[in-house]
Each structure stands twice: as structure tokens, then as C-alpha cells.
């Protein structure tokens, strides 16, 4: 399911690596993190999406969605941050 959620039918030029990690901190909670680095973009070097889910009544519901960026050298922060690159 996680792979389908983040799948991109059009392959992005210059993509170096993509990783999807699914964790279950508890039986009632889950987190899905997709990380893509090596983007062919002049300012953004990587992007990370995170979706947090909670299980209630045998159904999973999304409780939080977020995105972080890692900038290309000289274009802003070099660590993961919610701040856009310049």
C-alpha cells in the first residue's frame, strides 16, 4: 500500500535514490516515510514525505501529513526542514 501511495508514474529525470519506510511504534499507530534524494532540481536536493496513521475500530485513519526538504549546496539549509529552499 505504501509503495502505491507514493508511486509516480512519470519517472523524474536525475533521481538517484528513493526509500519508503513503514514503522509501527505501537499496535495502534503507524508512520510511512518516503525519502527521495538526488533530485534534478536547482534548489531542492531531496524531499521527504511523512504520513502518520492511527487505527480505530479496525480502520486506519490519517492523523498527520508533512513534508521536509533538503536543499542543494548554496541554496539553503542542508538538513531536513519544513522550510522551502531558495
KOLGU-4560 file (N, C-alpha, C; in nm, 3 decimals, padded with zeros to 5 digits):
<recs>
<n_xx: 00.082 n_yy: -00.119 n_zz: 00.000 ca_xx: 00.000 ca_yy: 00.000 ca_zz: 00.000 c_xx: 00.087 c_yy: 00.126 c_zz: 00.000 mol: A seq: 1 type: UNK>
<n_xx: 00.193 n_yy: 00.127 n_zz: 00.081 ca_xx: 00.277 ca_yy: 00.246 ca_zz: 00.091 c_xx: 00.343 c_yy: 00.278 c_zz: -00.042 mol: A seq: 2 type: UNK>
<n_xx: 00.387 n_yy: 00.177 n_zz: -00.115 ca_xx: 00.450 ca_yy: 00.200 ca_zz: -00.245 c_xx: 00.351 c_yy: 00.260 c_zz: -00.342 mol: A seq: 3 type: UNK>
<n_xx: 00.227 n_yy: 00.211 n_zz: -00.343 ca_xx: 00.124 ca_yy: 00.266 ca_zz: -00.431 c_xx: 00.091 c_yy: 00.410 c_zz: -00.393 mol: A seq: 4 type: UNK>
<n_xx: 00.092 n_yy: 00.439 n_zz: -00.265 ca_xx: 00.060 ca_yy: 00.573 ca_zz: -00.217 c_xx: 00.157 c_yy: 00.677 c_zz: -00.272 mol: A seq: 5 type: UNK>
<n_xx: 00.284 n_yy: 00.641 n_zz: -00.279 ca_xx: 00.386 ca_yy: 00.736 ca_zz: -00.321 c_xx: 00.434 c_yy: 00.715 c_zz: -00.464 mol: A seq: 6 type: UNK>
<n_xx: 00.371 n_yy: 00.622 n_zz: -00.537 ca_xx: 00.421 ca_yy: 00.593 ca_zz: -00.672 c_xx: 00.401 c_yy: 00.713 c_zz: -00.763 mol: A seq: 7 type: UNK>
<n_xx: 00.497 n_yy: 00.728 n_zz: -00.854 ca_xx: 00.493 ca_yy: 00.836 ca_zz: -00.952 c_xx: 00.508 c_yy: 00.769 c_zz: -01.088 mol: A seq: 8 type: UNK>
<n_xx: 00.401 n_yy: 00.772 n_zz: -01.167 ca_xx: 00.403 ca_yy: 00.703 ca_zz: -01.295 c_xx: 00.508 c_yy: 00.760 c_zz: -01.389 mol: A seq: 9 type: UNK>
<n_xx: 00.535 n_yy: 00.889 n_zz: -01.380 ca_xx: 00.637 ca_yy: 00.951 ca_zz: -01.464 c_xx: 00.767 c_yy: 00.956 c_zz: -01.386 mol: A seq: 10 type: UNK>
<n_xx: 00.864 n_yy: 00.883 n_zz: -01.434 ca_xx: 00.995 ca_yy: 00.881 ca_zz: -01.369 c_xx: 01.059 c_yy: 01.019 c_zz: -01.380 mol: A seq: 11 type: UNK>
<n_xx: 01.108 n_yy: 01.071 n_zz: -01.269 ca_xx: 01.171 ca_yy: 01.202 ca_zz: -01.269 c_xx: 01.316 c_yy: 01.188 c_zz: -01.313 mol: A seq: 12 type: UNK>
<n_xx: 01.357 n_yy: 01.272 n_zz: -01.405 ca_xx: 01.494 ca_yy: 01.270 ca_zz: -01.456 c_xx: 01.591 c_yy: 01.303 c_zz: -01.344 mol: A seq: 13 type: UNK>
<n_xx: 01.700 n_yy: 01.227 n_zz: -01.337 ca_xx: 01.805 ca_yy: 01.258 ca_zz: -01.241 c_xx: 01.784 c_yy: 01.200 c_zz: -01.103 mol: A seq: 14 type: UNK>
<n_xx: 01.677 n_yy: 01.126 n_zz: -01.079 ca_xx: 01.653 ca_yy: 01.071 ca_zz: -00.946 c_xx: 01.762 c_yy: 00.970 c_zz: -00.913 mol: A seq: 15 type: UNK>
<n_xx: 01.821 n_yy: 00.983 n_zz: -00.795 ca_xx: 01.929 ca_yy: 00.893 ca_zz: -00.756 c_xx: 01.879 c_yy: 00.780 c_zz: -00.667 mol: A seq: 16 type: UNK>
<n_xx: 01.799 n_yy: 00.813 n_zz: -00.566 ca_xx: 01.752 ca_yy: 00.707 ca_zz: -00.477 c_xx: 01.618 c_yy: 00.744 c_zz: -00.413 mol: A seq: 17 type: UNK>
<n_xx: 01.541 n_yy: 00.640 n_zz: -00.388 ca_xx: 01.411 ca_yy: 00.655 ca_zz: -00.323 c_xx: 01.397 c_yy: 00.544 c_zz: -00.220 mol: A seq: 18 type: UNK>
<n_xx: 01.343 n_yy: 00.579 n_zz: -00.103 ca_xx: 01.327 ca_yy: 00.482 ca_zz: 00.004 c_xx: 01.191 c_yy: 00.503 c_zz: 00.068 mol: A seq: 19 type: UNK>
<n_xx: 01.123 n_yy: 00.394 n_zz: 00.100 ca_xx: 00.997 ca_yy: 00.401 ca_zz: 00.174 c_xx: 01.013 c_yy: 00.316 c_zz: 00.298 mol: A seq: 20 type: UNK>
<n_xx: 00.986 n_yy: 00.376 n_zz: 00.414 ca_xx: 00.999 ca_yy: 00.308 ca_zz: 00.542 c_xx: 00.864 c_yy: 00.312 c_zz: 00.613 mol: A seq: 21 type: UNK>
<n_xx: 00.817 n_yy: 00.196 n_zz: 00.658 ca_xx: 00.692 ca_yy: 00.187 ca_zz: 00.733 c_xx: 00.727 c_yy: 00.136 c_zz: 00.873 mol: A seq: 22 type: UNK>
<n_xx: 00.686 n_yy: 00.212 n_zz: 00.975 ca_xx: 00.711 ca_yy: 00.171 ca_zz: 01.113 c_xx: 00.580 c_yy: 00.163 c_zz: 01.190 mol: A seq: 23 type: UNK>
<n_xx: 00.582 n_yy: 00.083 n_zz: 01.295 ca_xx: 00.467 ca_yy: 00.066 ca_zz: 01.383 c_xx: 00.514 c_yy: 00.089 c_zz: 01.527 mol: A seq: 24 type: UNK>
<n_xx: 00.517 n_yy: 00.214 n_zz: 01.572 ca_xx: 00.561 ca_yy: 00.242 ca_zz: 01.709 c_xx: 00.476 c_yy: 00.170 c_zz: 01.814 mol: A seq: 25 type: UNK>
<n_xx: 00.346 n_yy: 00.155 n_zz: 01.786 ca_xx: 00.255 ca_yy: 00.078 ca_zz: 01.871 c_xx: 00.160 c_yy: 00.002 c_zz: 01.779 mol: A seq: 26 type: UNK>
<n_xx: 00.077 n_yy: -00.083 n_zz: 01.835 ca_xx: -00.020 ca_yy: -00.157 ca_zz: 01.754 c_xx: -00.125 c_yy: -00.065 c_zz: 01.693 mol: A seq: 27 type: UNK>
<n_xx: -00.146 n_yy: 00.051 n_zz: 01.754 ca_xx: -00.249 ca_yy: 00.144 ca_zz: 01.708 c_xx: -00.196 c_yy: 00.258 c_zz: 01.623 mol: A seq: 28 type: UNK>
<n_xx: -00.065 n_yy: 00.265 n_zz: 01.605 ca_xx: -00.007 ca_yy: 00.377 ca_zz: 01.530 c_xx: 00.092 c_yy: 00.325 c_zz: 01.426 mol: A seq: 29 type: UNK>
<n_xx: 00.101 n_yy: 00.400 n_zz: 01.315 ca_xx: 00.195 ca_yy: 00.367 ca_zz: 01.209 c_xx: 00.245 c_yy: 00.496 c_zz: 01.146 mol: A seq: 30 type: UNK>
<n_xx: 00.363 n_yy: 00.490 n_zz: 01.088 ca_xx: 00.420 ca_yy: 00.604 ca_zz: 01.016 c_xx: 00.481 c_yy: 00.552 c_zz: 00.886 mol: A seq: 31 type: UNK>
<n_xx: 00.454 n_yy: 00.625 n_zz: 00.778 ca_xx: 00.511 ca_yy: 00.593 ca_zz: 00.647 c_xx: 00.596 c_yy: 00.712 c_zz: 00.607 mol: A seq: 32 type: UNK>
<n_xx: 00.722 n_yy: 00.687 n_zz: 00.574 ca_xx: 00.814 ca_yy: 00.794 ca_zz: 00.534 c_xx: 00.873 c_yy: 00.758 c_zz: 00.398 mol: A seq: 33 type: UNK>
<n_xx: 00.855 n_yy: 00.848 n_zz: 00.302 ca_xx: 00.914 ca_yy: 00.833 ca_zz: 00.169 c_xx: 01.023 c_yy: 00.938 c_zz: 00.157 mol: A seq: 34 type: UNK>
<n_xx: 01.144 n_yy: 00.896 n_zz: 00.122 ca_xx: 01.257 ca_yy: 00.986 ca_zz: 00.105 c_xx: 01.311 c_yy: 00.972 c_zz: -00.036 mol: A seq: 35 type: UNK>
<n_xx: 01.324 n_yy: 01.084 n_zz: -00.106 ca_xx: 01.381 ca_yy: 01.086 ca_zz: -00.240 c_xx: 01.495 c_yy: 01.187 c_zz: -00.238 mol: A seq: 36 type: UNK>
<n_xx: 01.615 n_yy: 01.144 n_zz: -00.274 ca_xx: 01.731 ca_yy: 01.233 ca_zz: -00.280 c_xx: 01.794 c_yy: 01.227 c_zz: -00.418 mol: A seq: 37 type: UNK>
<n_xx: 01.865 n_yy: 01.333 n_zz: -00.452 ca_xx: 01.929 ca_yy: 01.341 ca_zz: -00.583 c_xx: 01.836 c_yy: 01.393 c_zz: -00.690 mol: A seq: 38 type: UNK>
<n_xx: 01.746 n_yy: 01.483 n_zz: -00.653 ca_xx: 01.651 ca_yy: 01.538 ca_zz: -00.750 c_xx: 01.721 c_yy: 01.626 c_zz: -00.852 mol: A seq: 39 type: UNK>
<n_xx: 01.672 n_yy: 01.625 n_zz: -00.973 ca_xx: 01.725 ca_yy: 01.711 ca_zz: -01.080 c_xx: 01.658 c_yy: 01.847 c_zz: -01.068 mol: A seq: 40 type: UNK>
<n_xx: 01.691 n_yy: 01.918 n_zz: -00.963 ca_xx: 01.631 ca_yy: 02.048 ca_zz: -00.934 c_xx: 01.744 c_yy: 02.140 c_zz: -00.891 mol: A seq: 41 type: UNK>
<n_xx: 01.739 n_yy: 02.266 n_zz: -00.931 ca_xx: 01.849 ca_yy: 02.357 ca_zz: -00.897 c_xx: 01.850 c_yy: 02.400 c_zz: -00.752 mol: A seq: 42 type: UNK>
<n_xx: 01.739 n_yy: 02.385 n_zz: -00.679 ca_xx: 01.738 ca_yy: 02.428 ca_zz: -00.539 c_xx: 01.710 c_yy: 02.314 c_zz: -00.441 mol: A seq: 43 type: UNK>
<n_xx: 01.625 n_yy: 02.219 n_zz: -00.475 ca_xx: 01.588 ca_yy: 02.110 ca_zz: -00.384 c_xx: 01.667 c_yy: 01.985 c_zz: -00.419 mol: A seq: 44 type: UNK>
<n_xx: 01.744 n_yy: 01.936 n_zz: -00.322 ca_xx: 01.822 ca_yy: 01.815 ca_zz: -00.343 c_xx: 01.749 c_yy: 01.689 c_zz: -00.300 mol: A seq: 45 type: UNK>
<n_xx: 01.657 n_yy: 01.705 n_zz: -00.204 ca_xx: 01.583 ca_yy: 01.590 ca_zz: -00.155 c_xx: 01.450 c_yy: 01.633 c_zz: -00.096 mol: A seq: 46 type: UNK>
<n_xx: 01.356 n_yy: 01.540 n_zz: -00.093 ca_xx: 01.225 ca_yy: 01.567 ca_zz: -00.034 c_xx: 01.182 c_yy: 01.444 c_zz: 00.044 mol: A seq: 47 type: UNK>
<n_xx: 01.119 n_yy: 01.468 n_zz: 00.157 ca_xx: 01.075 ca_yy: 01.359 ca_zz: 00.244 c_xx: 00.929 c_yy: 01.385 c_zz: 00.282 mol: A seq: 48 type: UNK>
<n_xx: 00.845 n_yy: 01.285 n_zz: 00.259 ca_xx: 00.704 ca_yy: 01.291 ca_zz: 00.297 c_xx: 00.682 c_yy: 01.197 c_zz: 00.416 mol: A seq: 49 type: UNK>
<n_xx: 00.598 n_yy: 01.238 n_zz: 00.509 ca_xx: 00.566 ca_yy: 01.154 ca_zz: 00.625 c_xx: 00.416 c_yy: 01.155 c_zz: 00.646 mol: A seq: 50 type: UNK>
<n_xx: 00.360 n_yy: 01.036 n_zz: 00.664 ca_xx: 00.218 ca_yy: 01.021 ca_zz: 00.693 c_xx: 00.207 c_yy: 00.940 c_zz: 00.821 mol: A seq: 51 type: UNK>
<n_xx: 00.134 n_yy: 00.992 n_zz: 00.918 ca_xx: 00.111 ca_yy: 00.919 ca_zz: 01.043 c_xx: -00.033 c_yy: 00.873 c_zz: 01.047 mol: A seq: 52 type: UNK>
<n_xx: -00.051 n_yy: 00.748 n_zz: 01.088 ca_xx: -00.184 ca_yy: 00.688 ca_zz: 01.091 c_xx: -00.216 c_yy: 00.635 c_zz: 01.230 mol: A seq: 53 type: UNK>
<n_xx: -00.346 n_yy: 00.625 n_zz: 01.259 ca_xx: -00.393 ca_yy: 00.570 ca_zz: 01.385 c_xx: -00.503 c_yy: 00.470 c_zz: 01.353 mol: A seq: 54 type: UNK>
<n_xx: -00.500 n_yy: 00.355 n_zz: 01.421 ca_xx: -00.603 ca_yy: 00.254 ca_zz: 01.398 c_xx: -00.712 c_yy: 00.269 c_zz: 01.502 mol: A seq: 55 type: UNK>
<n_xx: -00.835 n_yy: 00.284 n_zz: 01.454 ca_xx: -00.952 ca_yy: 00.291 ca_zz: 01.540 c_xx: -01.062 c_yy: 00.207 c_zz: 01.477 mol: A seq: 56 type: UNK>
<n_xx: -01.127 n_yy: 00.125 n_zz: 01.555 ca_xx: -01.237 ca_yy: 00.040 ca_zz: 01.506 c_xx: -01.195 c_yy: -00.041 c_zz: 01.384 mol: A seq: 57 type: UNK>
<n_xx: -01.076 n_yy: -00.100 n_zz: 01.388 ca_xx: -01.024 ca_yy: -00.183 ca_zz: 01.279 c_xx: -01.005 c_yy: -00.111 c_zz: 01.147 mol: A seq: 58 type: UNK>
<n_xx: -00.995 n_yy: 00.022 n_zz: 01.149 ca_xx: -00.966 ca_yy: 00.101 ca_zz: 01.029 c_xx: -00.850 c_yy: 00.194 c_zz: 01.060 mol: A seq: 59 type: UNK>
<n_xx: -00.767 n_yy: 00.219 n_zz: 00.958 ca_xx: -00.658 ca_yy: 00.313 ca_zz: 00.973 c_xx: -00.703 c_yy: 00.450 c_zz: 00.923 mol: A seq: 60 type: UNK>
<n_xx: -00.675 n_yy: 00.553 n_zz: 01.003 ca_xx: -00.707 ca_yy: 00.689 ca_zz: 00.960 c_xx: -00.581 c_yy: 00.775 c_zz: 00.965 mol: A seq: 61 type: UNK>
<n_xx: -00.570 n_yy: 00.865 n_zz: 00.869 ca_xx: -00.456 ca_yy: 00.956 ca_zz: 00.863 c_xx: -00.476 c_yy: 01.064 c_zz: 00.968 mol: A seq: 62 type: UNK>
<n_xx: -00.375 n_yy: 01.083 n_zz: 01.053 ca_xx: -00.384 ca_yy: 01.186 ca_zz: 01.156 c_xx: -00.287 c_yy: 01.301 c_zz: 01.133 mol: A seq: 63 type: UNK>
<n_xx: -00.187 n_yy: 01.280 n_zz: 01.047 ca_xx: -00.091 ca_yy: 01.388 ca_zz: 01.021 c_xx: -00.019 c_yy: 01.360 c_zz: 00.890 mol: A seq: 64 type: UNK>
<n_xx: 00.007 n_yy: 01.466 n_zz: 00.813 ca_xx: 00.083 ca_yy: 01.457 ca_zz: 00.688 c_xx: 00.182 c_yy: 01.573 c_zz: 00.686 mol: A seq: 65 type: UNK>
<n_xx: 00.305 n_yy: 01.545 n_zz: 00.648 ca_xx: 00.405 ca_yy: 01.652 ca_zz: 00.644 c_xx: 00.508 c_yy: 01.629 c_zz: 00.535 mol: A seq: 66 type: UNK>
<n_xx: 00.585 n_yy: 01.733 n_zz: 00.507 ca_xx: 00.687 ca_yy: 01.729 ca_zz: 00.402 c_xx: 00.807 c_yy: 01.808 c_zz: 00.450 mol: A seq: 67 type: UNK>
<n_xx: 00.926 n_yy: 01.757 n_zz: 00.420 ca_xx: 01.050 ca_yy: 01.827 ca_zz: 00.452 c_xx: 01.138 c_yy: 01.830 c_zz: 00.328 mol: A seq: 68 type: UNK>
<n_xx: 01.229 n_yy: 01.927 n_zz: 00.326 ca_xx: 01.319 ca_yy: 01.947 ca_zz: 00.212 c_xx: 01.463 c_yy: 01.949 c_zz: 00.260 mol: A seq: 69 type: UNK>
<n_xx: 01.553 n_yy: 01.906 n_zz: 00.171 ca_xx: 01.696 ca_yy: 01.922 ca_zz: 00.191 c_xx: 01.746 c_yy: 01.995 c_zz: 00.067 mol: A seq: 70 type: UNK>
<n_xx: 01.809 n_yy: 02.110 n_zz: 00.087 ca_xx: 01.847 ca_yy: 02.197 ca_zz: -00.025 c_xx: 01.978 c_yy: 02.155 c_zz: -00.090 mol: A seq: 71 type: UNK>
<n_xx: 01.994 n_yy: 02.197 n_zz: -00.214 ca_xx: 02.121 ca_yy: 02.180 ca_zz: -00.284 c_xx: 02.224 c_yy: 02.272 c_zz: -00.217 mol: A seq: 72 type: UNK>
<n_xx: 02.353 n_yy: 02.238 n_zz: -00.223 ca_xx: 02.455 ca_yy: 02.326 ca_zz: -00.165 c_xx: 02.443 c_yy: 02.469 c_zz: -00.218 mol: A seq: 73 type: UNK>
<n_xx: 02.449 n_yy: 02.563 n_zz: -00.125 ca_xx: 02.439 ca_yy: 02.704 ca_zz: -00.162 c_xx: 02.297 c_yy: 02.754 c_zz: -00.184 mol: A seq: 74 type: UNK>
<n_xx: 02.197 n_yy: 02.668 n_zz: -00.165 ca_xx: 02.057 ca_yy: 02.707 ca_zz: -00.189 c_xx: 01.971 c_yy: 02.699 c_zz: -00.064 mol: A seq: 75 type: UNK>
<n_xx: 02.036 n_yy: 02.699 n_zz: 00.055 ca_xx: 01.959 ca_yy: 02.696 ca_zz: 00.179 c_xx: 02.011 c_yy: 02.587 c_zz: 00.273 mol: A seq: 76 type: UNK>
<n_xx: 01.924 n_yy: 02.546 n_zz: 00.366 ca_xx: 01.962 ca_yy: 02.451 ca_zz: 00.471 c_xx: 02.004 c_yy: 02.316 c_zz: 00.411 mol: A seq: 77 type: UNK>
<n_xx: 02.097 n_yy: 02.250 n_zz: 00.481 ca_xx: 02.149 ca_yy: 02.121 ca_zz: 00.436 c_xx: 02.092 c_yy: 02.004 c_zz: 00.515 mol: A seq: 78 type: UNK>
<n_xx: 02.013 n_yy: 02.034 n_zz: 00.618 ca_xx: 01.945 ca_yy: 01.931 ca_zz: 00.695 c_xx: 01.798 c_yy: 01.929 c_zz: 00.654 mol: A seq: 79 type: UNK>
<n_xx: 01.726 n_yy: 01.823 n_zz: 00.691 ca_xx: 01.584 ca_yy: 01.815 ca_zz: 00.661 c_xx: 01.509 c_yy: 01.923 c_zz: 00.737 mol: A seq: 80 type: UNK>
<n_xx: 01.422 n_yy: 01.997 n_zz: 00.667 ca_xx: 01.348 ca_yy: 02.108 ca_zz: 00.726 c_xx: 01.219 c_yy: 02.132 c_zz: 00.649 mol: A seq: 81 type: UNK>
<n_xx: 01.121 n_yy: 02.185 n_zz: 00.717 ca_xx: 00.996 ca_yy: 02.223 ca_zz: 00.651 c_xx: 01.008 c_yy: 02.354 c_zz: 00.574 mol: A seq: 82 type: UNK>
<n_xx: 01.122 n_yy: 02.423 n_zz: 00.590 ca_xx: 01.145 ca_yy: 02.549 ca_zz: 00.521 c_xx: 01.183 c_yy: 02.523 c_zz: 00.375 mol: A seq: 83 type: UNK>
<n_xx: 01.120 n_yy: 02.596 n_zz: 00.284 ca_xx: 01.149 ca_yy: 02.580 ca_zz: 00.141 c_xx: 01.291 c_yy: 02.626 c_zz: 00.109 mol: A seq: 84 type: UNK>
<n_xx: 01.347 n_yy: 02.568 n_zz: 00.006 ca_xx: 01.481 ca_yy: 02.606 ca_zz: -00.040 c_xx: 01.472 c_yy: 02.733 c_zz: -00.125 mol: A seq: 85 type: UNK>
<n_xx: 01.585 n_yy: 02.804 n_zz: -00.137 ca_xx: 01.585 ca_yy: 02.928 ca_zz: -00.215 c_xx: 01.647 c_yy: 02.908 c_zz: -00.352 mol: A seq: 86 type: UNK>
</recs>
